[in-house]
Structure formats: structure tokens, C-alpha cells
Amino acid sequence: MKAILLSLVTLVAVNVFAADYNPYSYAISNAGNCKLMINYQYAGYNVSDSWCAPINGMSKGTTLKYEWSRKGNCKMMIDDQFTGRLVSDYYCVARH
């Protein structure tokens, strides 16, 4: 019974994570463009510079990502670290 319950809890947790996972992140290219990244790999095209504005001026290779918190807030992450800043839900649900 414990094994079944543990499997069910794990399955629910994985499905919740998969539904909330945002594969998009952003980075500034060597040319100064805002690159769209999918799972941290360059997607092959650039997006509006406004998406990279929070990391503009930071060192090359810095990544910006938006993800849901456990409380359901959209949080800004720079290099996978929470910046302490919550942003509009739009950034967590936007699909390019």
C-alpha cells in the first residue's frame, strides 16, 4: 500500500512540474541581441530586446528565466537564482 501511495504522489508531483515547467530562457548574444533559448540551447532566433532588459549590461552568458513559485507567483531568475523579484504572470505563460 505504501509503495502504491508513493508512486501516486510521485506521479502527481511529476505531472504538476511538467505542466508548470517553462522551457524558455533568454540570453544576450555577443552581438548584443536578445537570444531565445529553449532548455538553455539557442532556438535559432532572437526576440525583442525588452525580454533581456533585466540582464542588459551583465556579463555574456548570463541567462534570464521566468518560472512559477510554489505559491503560484511568477518569479524572475538570473542564472537559475531567484532575484527576489516577482513579475507579471505574463512572463511565465508567454510562448514564443
C-alpha positions as CSV (number, residue, x, y, z in Angstrom):
1,M,0.0,0.0,0.0
2,K,2.8,2.4,0.9
3,A,4.5,1.7,-2.5
4,I,1.3,2.5,-4.4
5,L,0.7,5.7,-2.4
6,L,4.3,6.8,-3.0
7,S,4.0,6.0,-6.7
8,L,0.8,8.0,-6.9
9,V,2.4,11.0,-5.1
10,T,5.4,10.9,-7.4
11,L,3.2,10.7,-10.5
12,V,1.2,13.7,-9.4
13,A,4.3,15.7,-8.5
14,V,5.9,14.9,-11.9
15,N,2.8,15.9,-13.7
16,V,2.4,19.2,-11.8
17,F,6.0,20.0,-12.5
18,A,5.7,19.2,-16.2
19,A,2.6,21.4,-16.6
20,D,4.3,24.3,-14.9
21,Y,7.8,23.9,-16.5
22,N,8.8,26.8,-18.7
23,P,11.5,25.8,-21.2
24,Y,12.2,29.4,-22.3
25,S,15.0,31.5,-21.2
26,Y,16.9,34.5,-22.6
27,A,20.5,35.5,-23.1
28,I,22.4,38.3,-24.7
29,S,24.4,37.3,-27.7
30,N,28.0,38.6,-28.4
31,A,26.4,40.9,-31.0
32,G,24.1,42.4,-28.2
33,N,20.9,40.7,-29.4
34,C,18.4,39.0,-27.1
35,K,18.5,35.3,-27.9
36,L,15.6,33.0,-27.2
37,M,16.8,29.8,-25.5
38,I,14.8,26.6,-25.2
39,N,16.1,24.3,-22.4
40,Y,19.2,26.6,-22.4
41,Q,20.0,26.0,-26.0
42,Y,19.8,28.7,-28.6
43,A,16.5,28.4,-30.5
44,G,17.9,29.9,-33.7
45,Y,16.3,33.3,-33.5
46,N,16.2,36.5,-31.4
47,V,13.3,38.2,-29.6
48,S,12.6,41.7,-28.7
49,D,15.3,43.4,-26.6
50,S,12.7,44.1,-23.9
51,W,12.9,40.4,-22.9
52,C,16.6,40.8,-22.0
53,A,16.3,44.2,-20.4
54,P,16.8,42.9,-16.8
55,I,20.2,41.4,-17.8
56,N,21.3,44.1,-20.2
57,G,24.9,45.1,-19.2
58,M,25.6,41.9,-17.3
59,S,28.4,39.5,-18.5
60,K,27.9,37.4,-21.6
61,G,26.4,34.0,-20.9
62,T,24.0,35.4,-18.2
63,T,20.6,33.8,-18.6
64,L,17.2,35.2,-17.6
65,K,14.3,32.9,-16.9
66,Y,10.8,33.2,-15.5
67,E,9.2,30.4,-13.5
68,W,6.4,29.7,-11.2
69,S,7.0,29.6,-7.5
70,R,5.3,27.1,-5.2
71,K,2.9,29.8,-4.2
72,G,1.8,30.4,-7.8
73,N,3.7,33.6,-8.3
74,C,5.9,34.3,-11.4
75,K,9.4,34.9,-10.3
76,M,12.4,36.2,-12.1
77,M,15.5,34.0,-12.2
78,I,19.0,35.1,-13.3
79,D,21.5,32.3,-13.8
80,D,18.9,30.0,-12.0
81,Q,18.9,32.1,-8.9
82,F,15.8,33.8,-7.6
83,T,16.3,37.6,-7.8
84,G,13.8,38.3,-5.1
85,R,11.6,40.0,-7.8
86,L,8.1,38.8,-8.7
87,V,6.8,39.8,-12.1
88,S,3.6,39.7,-14.1
89,D,2.2,36.2,-14.8
90,Y,2.5,37.1,-18.5
91,Y,6.3,36.3,-18.3
92,C,5.6,32.8,-17.1
93,V,2.9,31.9,-19.6
94,A,4.3,33.6,-22.7
95,R,5.0,31.2,-25.6
96,H,7.2,32.4,-28.5
